[in-house]
Amino acid sequence: MPNKKCESCLMPFSKDPGTRESEQYCSYCFQNGKLTYEGNDVKEFKKHSYDAMRAKGMGQVKAKFFTWMIGFAPRWKK
C-alpha cells in the first residue's frame, strides 16, 4: 500500500500540486531524483518550509501548525 503523506513534510499526497517522482516524498521535497533539502537539521527544514508556506499565501497560524507537525514525519524521527 503506497504512503498517503510525504515522509519529510507530512503533506497529504492528495494536496500535492506537482508531479511526484517518489513514492515516499511530495513534489516539493523530492525533485530531479533527490531530496530538495539534503541536510538533517529539522529546525532548518522547518524554517524553510514555514517560509515557503507563507510565501504561497498560507496564514500564519496554519503554517505554524503544519511546521510543528513536520517533527513527527518519519524522516525526522531519531
Distance bins in CASP14 RR format, pairs under 12 A and 6 or more apart:
PFRMAT RR
TARGET T0000
AUTHOR 0000-0000-0000
RMODE 2
METHOD distances of the structure
MODEL  1
1 23 0 0 0 0 0 1 0 0 0 0 0
2 13 0 0 0 0 1 0 0 0 0 0 0
2 14 0 0 0 0 0 1 0 0 0 0 0
2 20 0 0 0 0 0 1 0 0 0 0 0
2 22 0 0 0 0 0 1 0 0 0 0 0
2 23 1 0 1 0 0 0 0 0 0 0 0
2 24 0 0 0 0 1 0 0 0 0 0 0
2 25 0 0 0 0 0 1 0 0 0 0 0
3 10 0 0 0 0 0 1 0 0 0 0 0
3 11 0 0 0 0 0 1 0 0 0 0 0
3 12 0 0 0 0 0 1 0 0 0 0 0
3 13 1 0 0 1 0 0 0 0 0 0 0
3 14 0 0 0 0 0 1 0 0 0 0 0
3 16 0 0 0 0 0 1 0 0 0 0 0
3 20 0 0 0 0 0 1 0 0 0 0 0
3 22 0 0 0 0 1 0 0 0 0 0 0
3 23 1 0 0 1 0 0 0 0 0 0 0
3 24 1 0 0 1 0 0 0 0 0 0 0
3 25 0 0 0 0 1 0 0 0 0 0 0
3 26 0 0 0 0 0 1 0 0 0 0 0
3 73 0 0 0 0 0 1 0 0 0 0 0
3 74 0 0 0 0 1 0 0 0 0 0 0
3 75 0 0 0 0 0 1 0 0 0 0 0
4 10 0 0 0 0 0 1 0 0 0 0 0
4 11 0 0 0 0 0 1 0 0 0 0 0
4 12 1 0 0 1 0 0 0 0 0 0 0
4 13 1 0 0 1 0 0 0 0 0 0 0
4 14 1 0 0 1 0 0 0 0 0 0 0
4 15 0 0 0 0 0 1 0 0 0 0 0
4 16 0 0 0 0 0 1 0 0 0 0 0
4 23 0 0 0 0 0 1 0 0 0 0 0
4 24 0 0 0 0 0 1 0 0 0 0 0
4 26 0 0 0 0 0 1 0 0 0 0 0
5 11 1 0 0 1 0 0 0 0 0 0 0
5 12 1 0 1 0 0 0 0 0 0 0 0
5 13 1 0 0 1 0 0 0 0 0 0 0
5 14 0 0 0 0 1 0 0 0 0 0 0
5 15 0 0 0 0 1 0 0 0 0 0 0
5 16 0 0 0 0 1 0 0 0 0 0 0
5 20 0 0 0 0 0 1 0 0 0 0 0
5 23 0 0 0 0 0 1 0 0 0 0 0
5 24 0 0 0 0 1 0 0 0 0 0 0
5 25 0 0 0 0 1 0 0 0 0 0 0
5 26 0 0 0 0 1 0 0 0 0 0 0
5 29 0 0 0 0 0 1 0 0 0 0 0
5 66 0 0 0 0 0 1 0 0 0 0 0
5 69 0 0 0 0 1 0 0 0 0 0 0
5 70 0 0 0 0 0 1 0 0 0 0 0
5 72 0 0 0 0 0 1 0 0 0 0 0
5 73 1 0 0 1 0 0 0 0 0 0 0
5 74 0 0 0 0 1 0 0 0 0 0 0
5 75 0 0 0 0 0 1 0 0 0 0 0
6 12 0 0 0 0 1 0 0 0 0 0 0
6 13 1 0 0 1 0 0 0 0 0 0 0
6 14 0 0 0 0 0 1 0 0 0 0 0
6 15 0 0 0 0 1 0 0 0 0 0 0
6 16 1 0 0 1 0 0 0 0 0 0 0
6 18 0 0 0 0 0 1 0 0 0 0 0
6 20 0 0 0 0 1 0 0 0 0 0 0
6 22 0 0 0 0 1 0 0 0 0 0 0
6 23 0 0 0 0 0 1 0 0 0 0 0
6 24 1 0 0 1 0 0 0 0 0 0 0
6 25 1 0 1 0 0 0 0 0 0 0 0
6 26 1 1 0 0 0 0 0 0 0 0 0
6 27 0 0 0 0 1 0 0 0 0 0 0
6 28 1 0 0 1 0 0 0 0 0 0 0
6 29 1 0 1 0 0 0 0 0 0 0 0
6 30 0 0 0 0 1 0 0 0 0 0 0
6 35 0 0 0 0 0 1 0 0 0 0 0
6 36 0 0 0 0 0 1 0 0 0 0 0
6 37 0 0 0 0 0 1 0 0 0 0 0
6 45 0 0 0 0 0 1 0 0 0 0 0
6 49 0 0 0 0 0 1 0 0 0 0 0
6 66 0 0 0 0 0 1 0 0 0 0 0
6 69 0 0 0 0 0 1 0 0 0 0 0
6 70 0 0 0 0 1 0 0 0 0 0 0
6 72 0 0 0 0 0 1 0 0 0 0 0
6 73 1 0 0 1 0 0 0 0 0 0 0
6 74 0 0 0 0 1 0 0 0 0 0 0
6 75 0 0 0 0 1 0 0 0 0 0 0
6 76 0 0 0 0 0 1 0 0 0 0 0
7 13 0 0 0 0 0 1 0 0 0 0 0
7 20 0 0 0 0 0 1 0 0 0 0 0
7 22 0 0 0 0 1 0 0 0 0 0 0
7 23 0 0 0 0 1 0 0 0 0 0 0
7 24 1 0 1 0 0 0 0 0 0 0 0
7 25 1 0 0 1 0 0 0 0 0 0 0
7 26 0 0 0 0 1 0 0 0 0 0 0
7 29 0 0 0 0 1 0 0 0 0 0 0
7 30 0 0 0 0 1 0 0 0 0 0 0
7 35 0 0 0 0 0 1 0 0 0 0 0
7 70 0 0 0 0 0 1 0 0 0 0 0
7 71 0 0 0 0 0 1 0 0 0 0 0
7 72 0 0 0 0 0 1 0 0 0 0 0
7 73 1 0 1 0 0 0 0 0 0 0 0
7 74 1 0 1 0 0 0 0 0 0 0 0
7 75 1 0 1 0 0 0 0 0 0 0 0
7 76 0 0 0 0 1 0 0 0 0 0 0
7 77 0 0 0 0 1 0 0 0 0 0 0
8 22 0 0 0 0 1 0 0 0 0 0 0
8 24 1 0 0 1 0 0 0 0 0 0 0
8 25 1 0 1 0 0 0 0 0 0 0 0
8 26 1 0 0 1 0 0 0 0 0 0 0
8 27 0 0 0 0 0 1 0 0 0 0 0
8 28 0 0 0 0 1 0 0 0 0 0 0
8 29 1 0 1 0 0 0 0 0 0 0 0
8 30 1 0 0 1 0 0 0 0 0 0 0
8 31 0 0 0 0 0 1 0 0 0 0 0
8 34 0 0 0 0 0 1 0 0 0 0 0
8 35 1 0 0 1 0 0 0 0 0 0 0
8 36 0 0 0 0 1 0 0 0 0 0 0
8 37 1 0 0 1 0 0 0 0 0 0 0
8 38 0 0 0 0 0 1 0 0 0 0 0
8 39 0 0 0 0 0 1 0 0 0 0 0
8 40 0 0 0 0 0 1 0 0 0 0 0
8 42 0 0 0 0 1 0 0 0 0 0 0
8 45 1 0 0 1 0 0 0 0 0 0 0
8 46 0 0 0 0 0 1 0 0 0 0 0
8 48 0 0 0 0 0 1 0 0 0 0 0
8 49 0 0 0 0 1 0 0 0 0 0 0
8 69 0 0 0 0 0 1 0 0 0 0 0
8 70 1 0 0 1 0 0 0 0 0 0 0
8 71 0 0 0 0 1 0 0 0 0 0 0
8 72 0 0 0 0 0 1 0 0 0 0 0
8 73 1 0 1 0 0 0 0 0 0 0 0
8 74 0 0 0 0 1 0 0 0 0 0 0
8 75 1 0 1 0 0 0 0 0 0 0 0
8 76 1 0 0 1 0 0 0 0 0 0 0
8 77 0 0 0 0 0 1 0 0 0 0 0
9 15 0 0 0 0 0 1 0 0 0 0 0
9 16 0 0 0 0 0 1 0 0 0 0 0
9 24 0 0 0 0 0 1 0 0 0 0 0
9 25 0 0 0 0 1 0 0 0 0 0 0
9 26 1 0 0 1 0 0 0 0 0 0 0
9 27 0 0 0 0 0 1 0 0 0 0 0
9 28 1 0 0 1 0 0 0 0 0 0 0
9 29 1 0 1 0 0 0 0 0 0 0 0
9 30 0 0 0 0 0 1 0 0 0 0 0
9 35 0 0 0 0 0 1 0 0 0 0 0
9 36 0 0 0 0 0 1 0 0 0 0 0
9 37 0 0 0 0 1 0 0 0 0 0 0
9 42 0 0 0 0 0 1 0 0 0 0 0
9 45 0 0 0 0 1 0 0 0 0 0 0
9 46 0 0 0 0 1 0 0 0 0 0 0
9 48 0 0 0 0 1 0 0 0 0 0 0
9 49 1 0 1 0 0 0 0 0 0 0 0
9 50 0 0 0 0 0 1 0 0 0 0 0
9 52 0 0 0 0 1 0 0 0 0 0 0
9 53 0 0 0 0 1 0 0 0 0 0 0
9 63 0 0 0 0 0 1 0 0 0 0 0
9 66 1 0 0 1 0 0 0 0 0 0 0
9 67 0 0 0 0 1 0 0 0 0 0 0
9 68 0 0 0 0 0 1 0 0 0 0 0
9 69 0 0 0 0 1 0 0 0 0 0 0
9 70 1 0 1 0 0 0 0 0 0 0 0
9 71 0 0 0 0 1 0 0 0 0 0 0
9 72 0 0 0 0 0 1 0 0 0 0 0
9 73 1 0 0 1 0 0 0 0 0 0 0
9 74 0 0 0 0 0 1 0 0 0 0 0
9 75 0 0 0 0 1 0 0 0 0 0 0
9 76 0 0 0 0 1 0 0 0 0 0 0
10 16 0 0 0 0 0 1 0 0 0 0 0
10 24 0 0 0 0 0 1 0 0 0 0 0
10 25 0 0 0 0 0 1 0 0 0 0 0
10 26 0 0 0 0 1 0 0 0 0 0 0
10 28 0 0 0 0 0 1 0 0 0 0 0
10 29 0 0 0 0 0 1 0 0 0 0 0
10 45 0 0 0 0 0 1 0 0 0 0 0
10 46 0 0 0 0 0 1 0 0 0 0 0
10 49 0 0 0 0 1 0 0 0 0 0 0
10 65 0 0 0 0 0 1 0 0 0 0 0
10 66 1 0 0 1 0 0 0 0 0 0 0
10 67 0 0 0 0 0 1 0 0 0 0 0
10 68 0 0 0 0 0 1 0 0 0 0 0
10 69 1 0 1 0 0 0 0 0 0 0 0
10 70 1 0 0 1 0 0 0 0 0 0 0
10 71 0 0 0 0 1 0 0 0 0 0 0
10 72 1 0 0 1 0 0 0 0 0 0 0
10 73 1 0 1 0 0 0 0 0 0 0 0
10 74 0 0 0 0 1 0 0 0 0 0 0
10 75 0 0 0 0 1 0 0 0 0 0 0
10 76 0 0 0 0 1 0 0 0 0 0 0
10 77 0 0 0 0 0 1 0 0 0 0 0
11 17 0 0 0 0 1 0 0 0 0 0 0
11 18 0 0 0 0 0 1 0 0 0 0 0
11 20 0 0 0 0 0 1 0 0 0 0 0
11 25 0 0 0 0 1 0 0 0 0 0 0
11 26 1 0 1 0 0 0 0 0 0 0 0
11 27 0 0 0 0 1 0 0 0 0 0 0
11 28 1 0 0 1 0 0 0 0 0 0 0
11 29 0 0 0 0 1 0 0 0 0 0 0
11 30 0 0 0 0 0 1 0 0 0 0 0
11 49 0 0 0 0 1 0 0 0 0 0 0
11 52 0 0 0 0 0 1 0 0 0 0 0
11 53 0 0 0 0 1 0 0 0 0 0 0
11 56 0 0 0 0 0 1 0 0 0 0 0
11 58 0 0 0 0 0 1 0 0 0 0 0
11 66 1 0 0 1 0 0 0 0 0 0 0
11 67 0 0 0 0 0 1 0 0 0 0 0
11 69 0 0 0 0 1 0 0 0 0 0 0
11 70 0 0 0 0 1 0 0 0 0 0 0
11 73 0 0 0 0 1 0 0 0 0 0 0
12 20 0 0 0 0 0 1 0 0 0 0 0
12 26 0 0 0 0 1 0 0 0 0 0 0
12 66 0 0 0 0 0 1 0 0 0 0 0
12 69 0 0 0 0 0 1 0 0 0 0 0
13 19 0 0 0 0 0 1 0 0 0 0 0
13 20 1 0 0 1 0 0 0 0 0 0 0
13 22 0 0 0 0 0 1 0 0 0 0 0
13 23 0 0 0 0 1 0 0 0 0 0 0
13 24 0 0 0 0 0 1 0 0 0 0 0
13 25 0 0 0 0 1 0 0 0 0 0 0
13 26 1 0 0 1 0 0 0 0 0 0 0
13 27 0 0 0 0 1 0 0 0 0 0 0
13 28 0 0 0 0 0 1 0 0 0 0 0
13 29 0 0 0 0 0 1 0 0 0 0 0
13 30 0 0 0 0 0 1 0 0 0 0 0
14 20 0 0 0 0 0 1 0 0 0 0 0
14 26 0 0 0 0 0 1 0 0 0 0 0
15 26 0 0 0 0 1 0 0 0 0 0 0
15 27 0 0 0 0 0 1 0 0 0 0 0
15 28 0 0 0 0 0 1 0 0 0 0 0
15 53 0 0 0 0 0 1 0 0 0 0 0
15 56 0 0 0 0 0 1 0 0 0 0 0
15 58 0 0 0 0 0 1 0 0 0 0 0
15 66 0 0 0 0 0 1 0 0 0 0 0
16 22 0 0 0 0 0 1 0 0 0 0 0
16 25 0 0 0 0 1 0 0 0 0 0 0
16 26 1 0 1 0 0 0 0 0 0 0 0
16 27 1 0 1 0 0 0 0 0 0 0 0
16 28 1 0 0 1 0 0 0 0 0 0 0
16 29 0 0 0 0 1 0 0 0 0 0 0
16 30 0 0 0 0 0 1 0 0 0 0 0
17 26 0 0 0 0 1 0 0 0 0 0 0
17 27 1 0 0 1 0 0 0 0 0 0 0
17 28 0 0 0 0 1 0 0 0 0 0 0
17 56 0 0 0 0 1 0 0 0 0 0 0
18 25 0 0 0 0 0 1 0 0 0 0 0
18 26 0 0 0 0 1 0 0 0 0 0 0
18 27 1 1 0 0 0 0 0 0 0 0 0
18 28 0 0 0 0 1 0 0 0 0 0 0
18 29 0 0 0 0 0 1 0 0 0 0 0
18 30 0 0 0 0 0 1 0 0 0 0 0
18 31 0 0 0 0 1 0 0 0 0 0 0
19 26 0 0 0 0 0 1 0 0 0 0 0
19 27 1 0 1 0 0 0 0 0 0 0 0
19 28 0 0 0 0 0 1 0 0 0 0 0
19 30 0 0 0 0 0 1 0 0 0 0 0
19 31 0 0 0 0 1 0 0 0 0 0 0
19 32 0 0 0 0 0 1 0 0 0 0 0
20 26 1 0 0 1 0 0 0 0 0 0 0
20 27 1 0 1 0 0 0 0 0 0 0 0
20 28 0 0 0 0 1 0 0 0 0 0 0
20 29 0 0 0 0 1 0 0 0 0 0 0
20 30 1 0 0 1 0 0 0 0 0 0 0
20 31 0 0 0 0 1 0 0 0 0 0 0
20 33 0 0 0 0 0 1 0 0 0 0 0
21 27 1 0 0 1 0 0 0 0 0 0 0
21 28 0 0 0 0 0 1 0 0 0 0 0
21 29 0 0 0 0 0 1 0 0 0 0 0
21 30 1 0 1 0 0 0 0 0 0 0 0
21 31 1 0 0 1 0 0 0 0 0 0 0
21 32 1 0 0 1 0 0 0 0 0 0 0
21 33 1 0 1 0 0 0 0 0 0 0 0
21 34 0 0 0 0 1 0 0 0 0 0 0
21 35 0 0 0 0 0 1 0 0 0 0 0
21 36 0 0 0 0 0 1 0 0 0 0 0
22 28 0 0 0 0 0 1 0 0 0 0 0
22 29 0 0 0 0 1 0 0 0 0 0 0
22 30 1 0 1 0 0 0 0 0 0 0 0
22 31 0 0 0 0 1 0 0 0 0 0 0
22 32 0 0 0 0 0 1 0 0 0 0 0
22 33 1 0 0 1 0 0 0 0 0 0 0
22 34 0 0 0 0 1 0 0 0 0 0 0
22 35 0 0 0 0 1 0 0 0 0 0 0
22 36 0 0 0 0 0 1 0 0 0 0 0
22 75 0 0 0 0 0 1 0 0 0 0 0
23 30 0 0 0 0 1 0 0 0 0 0 0
24 30 1 0 0 1 0 0 0 0 0 0 0
24 33 0 0 0 0 0 1 0 0 0 0 0
24 35 0 0 0 0 1 0 0 0 0 0 0
24 73 0 0 0 0 0 1 0 0 0 0 0
24 74 0 0 0 0 1 0 0 0 0 0 0
24 75 0 0 0 0 1 0 0 0 0 0 0
25 31 0 0 0 0 1 0 0 0 0 0 0
25 33 0 0 0 0 1 0 0 0 0 0 0
25 34 0 0 0 0 1 0 0 0 0 0 0
25 35 1 0 0 1 0 0 0 0 0 0 0
25 36 0 0 0 0 1 0 0 0 0 0 0
25 37 0 0 0 0 0 1 0 0 0 0 0
25 73 0 0 0 0 1 0 0 0 0 0 0
25 74 0 0 0 0 0 1 0 0 0 0 0
25 75 0 0 0 0 1 0 0 0 0 0 0
26 35 0 0 0 0 0 1 0 0 0 0 0
26 36 0 0 0 0 1 0 0 0 0 0 0
26 37 0 0 0 0 0 1 0 0 0 0 0
26 49 0 0 0 0 0 1 0 0 0 0 0
26 52 0 0 0 0 0 1 0 0 0 0 0
26 70 0 0 0 0 0 1 0 0 0 0 0
26 73 0 0 0 0 0 1 0 0 0 0 0
26 75 0 0 0 0 0 1 0 0 0 0 0
27 33 0 0 0 0 0 1 0 0 0 0 0
27 35 0 0 0 0 0 1 0 0 0 0 0
27 36 0 0 0 0 1 0 0 0 0 0 0
28 35 0 0 0 0 0 1 0 0 0 0 0
28 36 1 0 0 1 0 0 0 0 0 0 0
28 37 0 0 0 0 1 0 0 0 0 0 0
28 45 0 0 0 0 0 1 0 0 0 0 0
28 48 0 0 0 0 0 1 0 0 0 0 0
28 49 0 0 0 0 1 0 0 0 0 0 0
28 52 1 0 0 1 0 0 0 0 0 0 0
28 53 0 0 0 0 1 0 0 0 0 0 0
28 55 0 0 0 0 0 1 0 0 0 0 0
28 56 0 0 0 0 1 0 0 0 0 0 0
28 66 0 0 0 0 0 1 0 0 0 0 0
28 70 0 0 0 0 0 1 0 0 0 0 0
29 35 1 0 0 1 0 0 0 0 0 0 0
29 36 1 0 1 0 0 0 0 0 0 0 0
29 37 1 0 0 1 0 0 0 0 0 0 0
29 38 0 0 0 0 0 1 0 0 0 0 0
29 39 0 0 0 0 0 1 0 0 0 0 0
29 45 0 0 0 0 1 0 0 0 0 0 0
29 48 0 0 0 0 0 1 0 0 0 0 0
29 49 0 0 0 0 1 0 0 0 0 0 0
29 52 0 0 0 0 0 1 0 0 0 0 0
29 70 0 0 0 0 0 1 0 0 0 0 0
29 73 0 0 0 0 1 0 0 0 0 0 0
29 74 0 0 0 0 0 1 0 0 0 0 0
29 75 0 0 0 0 1 0 0 0 0 0 0
29 76 0 0 0 0 0 1 0 0 0 0 0
30 36 1 0 0 1 0 0 0 0 0 0 0
30 37 0 0 0 0 1 0 0 0 0 0 0
30 38 0 0 0 0 0 1 0 0 0 0 0
30 75 0 0 0 0 0 1 0 0 0 0 0
31 37 0 0 0 0 0 1 0 0 0 0 0
31 38 0 0 0 0 0 1 0 0 0 0 0
32 38 0 0 0 0 0 1 0 0 0 0 0
35 45 0 0 0 0 1 0 0 0 0 0 0
35 48 0 0 0 0 0 1 0 0 0 0 0
35 75 0 0 0 0 1 0 0 0 0 0 0
36 45 0 0 0 0 1 0 0 0 0 0 0
36 48 0 0 0 0 1 0 0 0 0 0 0
36 49 0 0 0 0 0 1 0 0 0 0 0
36 52 0 0 0 0 0 1 0 0 0 0 0
37 43 0 0 0 0 0 1 0 0 0 0 0
37 44 1 0 0 1 0 0 0 0 0 0 0
37 45 1 0 1 0 0 0 0 0 0 0 0
37 46 0 0 0 0 0 1 0 0 0 0 0
37 47 0 0 0 0 0 1 0 0 0 0 0
37 48 1 0 0 1 0 0 0 0 0 0 0
37 49 0 0 0 0 1 0 0 0 0 0 0
37 52 0 0 0 0 0 1 0 0 0 0 0
37 70 0 0 0 0 0 1 0 0 0 0 0
37 73 0 0 0 0 0 1 0 0 0 0 0
37 75 0 0 0 0 1 0 0 0 0 0 0
37 76 0 0 0 0 0 1 0 0 0 0 0
38 44 0 0 0 0 0 1 0 0 0 0 0
38 45 0 0 0 0 0 1 0 0 0 0 0
38 48 0 0 0 0 0 1 0 0 0 0 0
38 75 0 0 0 0 0 1 0 0 0 0 0
39 45 1 0 0 1 0 0 0 0 0 0 0
39 48 0 0 0 0 0 1 0 0 0 0 0
39 75 0 0 0 0 0 1 0 0 0 0 0
39 76 0 0 0 0 0 1 0 0 0 0 0
40 75 0 0 0 0 1 0 0 0 0 0 0
40 76 0 0 0 0 1 0 0 0 0 0 0
40 77 0 0 0 0 0 1 0 0 0 0 0
40 78 0 0 0 0 0 1 0 0 0 0 0
41 47 0 0 0 0 1 0 0 0 0 0 0
41 48 0 0 0 0 1 0 0 0 0 0 0
41 70 0 0 0 0 0 1 0 0 0 0 0
41 71 0 0 0 0 0 1 0 0 0 0 0
41 75 0 0 0 0 0 1 0 0 0 0 0
41 76 0 0 0 0 1 0 0 0 0 0 0
42 48 0 0 0 0 0 1 0 0 0 0 0
42 49 0 0 0 0 1 0 0 0 0 0 0
42 67 0 0 0 0 0 1 0 0 0 0 0
42 68 0 0 0 0 0 1 0 0 0 0 0
42 69 0 0 0 0 0 1 0 0 0 0 0
42 70 1 0 0 1 0 0 0 0 0 0 0
42 71 1 0 1 0 0 0 0 0 0 0 0
42 72 0 0 0 0 0 1 0 0 0 0 0
42 73 0 0 0 0 1 0 0 0 0 0 0
42 75 0 0 0 0 1 0 0 0 0 0 0
42 76 1 0 1 0 0 0 0 0 0 0 0
42 77 0 0 0 0 1 0 0 0 0 0 0
42 78 0 0 0 0 1 0 0 0 0 0 0
43 49 0 0 0 0 0 1 0 0 0 0 0
43 50 0 0 0 0 0 1 0 0 0 0 0
43 67 0 0 0 0 0 1 0 0 0 0 0
43 68 0 0 0 0 0 1 0 0 0 0 0
43 70 0 0 0 0 1 0 0 0 0 0 0
43 71 0 0 0 0 1 0 0 0 0 0 0
43 76 0 0 0 0 0 1 0 0 0 0 0
44 50 0 0 0 0 0 1 0 0 0 0 0
44 51 0 0 0 0 0 1 0 0 0 0 0
44 67 0 0 0 0 0 1 0 0 0 0 0
44 70 0 0 0 0 0 1 0 0 0 0 0
44 76 0 0 0 0 0 1 0 0 0 0 0
45 51 0 0 0 0 0 1 0 0 0 0 0
45 52 0 0 0 0 0 1 0 0 0 0 0
45 67 0 0 0 0 1 0 0 0 0 0 0
45 70 1 0 0 1 0 0 0 0 0 0 0
45 71 0 0 0 0 1 0 0 0 0 0 0
45 73 0 0 0 0 1 0 0 0 0 0 0
45 75 0 0 0 0 1 0 0 0 0 0 0
45 76 1 0 0 1 0 0 0 0 0 0 0
46 52 0 0 0 0 0 1 0 0 0 0 0
46 53 0 0 0 0 0 1 0 0 0 0 0
46 63 0 0 0 0 0 1 0 0 0 0 0
46 64 0 0 0 0 1 0 0 0 0 0 0
46 65 0 0 0 0 0 1 0 0 0 0 0
46 66 0 0 0 0 1 0 0 0 0 0 0
46 67 1 0 1 0 0 0 0 0 0 0 0
46 68 0 0 0 0 1 0 0 0 0 0 0
46 69 0 0 0 0 1 0 0 0 0 0 0
46 70 1 0 1 0 0 0 0 0 0 0 0
46 71 1 0 0 1 0 0 0 0 0 0 0
46 72 0 0 0 0 0 1 0 0 0 0 0
46 73 0 0 0 0 0 1 0 0 0 0 0
46 76 0 0 0 0 1 0 0 0 0 0 0
47 53 0 0 0 0 0 1 0 0 0 0 0
47 54 0 0 0 0 0 1 0 0 0 0 0
47 63 0 0 0 0 0 1 0 0 0 0 0
47 64 0 0 0 0 0 1 0 0 0 0 0
47 67 0 0 0 0 1 0 0 0 0 0 0
47 70 0 0 0 0 0 1 0 0 0 0 0
48 54 0 0 0 0 0 1 0 0 0 0 0
48 55 0 0 0 0 0 1 0 0 0 0 0
48 67 0 0 0 0 1 0 0 0 0 0 0
48 70 0 0 0 0 0 1 0 0 0 0 0
49 55 0 0 0 0 0 1 0 0 0 0 0
49 56 0 0 0 0 0 1 0 0 0 0 0
49 58 0 0 0 0 0 1 0 0 0 0 0
49 63 0 0 0 0 1 0 0 0 0 0 0
49 64 0 0 0 0 0 1 0 0 0 0 0
49 65 0 0 0 0 0 1 0 0 0 0 0
49 66 1 0 0 1 0 0 0 0 0 0 0
49 67 1 0 1 0 0 0 0 0 0 0 0
49 68 0 0 0 0 0 1 0 0 0 0 0
49 69 0 0 0 0 1 0 0 0 0 0 0
49 70 1 0 0 1 0 0 0 0 0 0 0
49 71 0 0 0 0 0 1 0 0 0 0 0
49 73 0 0 0 0 0 1 0 0 0 0 0
49 76 0 0 0 0 0 1 0 0 0 0 0
50 56 0 0 0 0 0 1 0 0 0 0 0
50 57 0 0 0 0 0 1 0 0 0 0 0
50 58 0 0 0 0 1 0 0 0 0 0 0
50 59 0 0 0 0 0 1 0 0 0 0 0
50 60 0 0 0 0 1 0 0 0 0 0 0
50 61 0 0 0 0 0 1 0 0 0 0 0
50 62 0 0 0 0 0 1 0 0 0 0 0
50 63 1 0 1 0 0 0 0 0 0 0 0
50 64 1 0 0 1 0 0 0 0 0 0 0
50 65 0 0 0 0 0 1 0 0 0 0 0
50 66 0 0 0 0 1 0 0 0 0 0 0
50 67 1 0 1 0 0 0 0 0 0 0 0
50 68 0 0 0 0 1 0 0 0 0 0 0
50 69 0 0 0 0 0 1 0 0 0 0 0
50 70 0 0 0 0 1 0 0 0 0 0 0
51 57 0 0 0 0 0 1 0 0 0 0 0
51 58 0 0 0 0 0 1 0 0 0 0 0
51 60 0 0 0 0 0 1 0 0 0 0 0
51 63 0 0 0 0 1 0 0 0 0 0 0
51 64 0 0 0 0 0 1 0 0 0 0 0
51 67 0 0 0 0 1 0 0 0 0 0 0
52 58 0 0 0 0 1 0 0 0 0 0 0
52 63 0 0 0 0 1 0 0 0 0 0 0
52 66 0 0 0 0 0 1 0 0 0 0 0
52 67 0 0 0 0 1 0 0 0 0 0 0
52 70 0 0 0 0 0 1 0 0 0 0 0
53 59 1 0 0 1 0 0 0 0 0 0 0
53 60 0 0 0 0 1 0 0 0 0 0 0
53 61 0 0 0 0 0 1 0 0 0 0 0
53 62 1 0 0 1 0 0 0 0 0 0 0
53 63 1 0 1 0 0 0 0 0 0 0 0
53 64 0 0 0 0 1 0 0 0 0 0 0
53 65 0 0 0 0 0 1 0 0 0 0 0
53 66 1 0 0 1 0 0 0 0 0 0 0
53 67 1 0 0 1 0 0 0 0 0 0 0
53 68 0 0 0 0 0 1 0 0 0 0 0
53 69 0 0 0 0 0 1 0 0 0 0 0
53 70 0 0 0 0 0 1 0 0 0 0 0
54 60 1 0 0 1 0 0 0 0 0 0 0
54 61 0 0 0 0 0 1 0 0 0 0 0
54 62 0 0 0 0 1 0 0 0 0 0 0
54 63 1 0 1 0 0 0 0 0 0 0 0
54 64 0 0 0 0 1 0 0 0 0 0 0
54 66 0 0 0 0 0 1 0 0 0 0 0
54 67 0 0 0 0 1 0 0 0 0 0 0
55 63 0 0 0 0 1 0 0 0 0 0 0
56 62 0 0 0 0 0 1 0 0 0 0 0
56 63 0 0 0 0 1 0 0 0 0 0 0
56 66 0 0 0 0 0 1 0 0 0 0 0
57 63 0 0 0 0 1 0 0 0 0 0 0
58 64 0 0 0 0 1 0 0 0 0 0 0
58 65 0 0 0 0 1 0 0 0 0 0 0
58 66 1 0 0 1 0 0 0 0 0 0 0
58 67 0 0 0 0 0 1 0 0 0 0 0
59 65 0 0 0 0 1 0 0 0 0 0 0
59 66 0 0 0 0 0 1 0 0 0 0 0
59 67 0 0 0 0 0 1 0 0 0 0 0
60 66 0 0 0 0 0 1 0 0 0 0 0
60 67 0 0 0 0 0 1 0 0 0 0 0
61 67 0 0 0 0 0 1 0 0 0 0 0
61 68 0 0 0 0 0 1 0 0 0 0 0
62 68 0 0 0 0 0 1 0 0 0 0 0
62 69 0 0 0 0 0 1 0 0 0 0 0
63 69 0 0 0 0 0 1 0 0 0 0 0
63 70 0 0 0 0 0 1 0 0 0 0 0
64 70 0 0 0 0 0 1 0 0 0 0 0
65 71 0 0 0 0 0 1 0 0 0 0 0
65 72 0 0 0 0 0 1 0 0 0 0 0
66 72 0 0 0 0 0 1 0 0 0 0 0
66 73 0 0 0 0 0 1 0 0 0 0 0
67 73 0 0 0 0 0 1 0 0 0 0 0
67 76 0 0 0 0 0 1 0 0 0 0 0
68 76 0 0 0 0 0 1 0 0 0 0 0
69 76 0 0 0 0 0 1 0 0 0 0 0
70 76 1 0 0 1 0 0 0 0 0 0 0
70 77 0 0 0 0 0 1 0 0 0 0 0
71 77 0 0 0 0 1 0 0 0 0 0 0
71 78 0 0 0 0 0 1 0 0 0 0 0
72 78 0 0 0 0 0 1 0 0 0 0 0
END
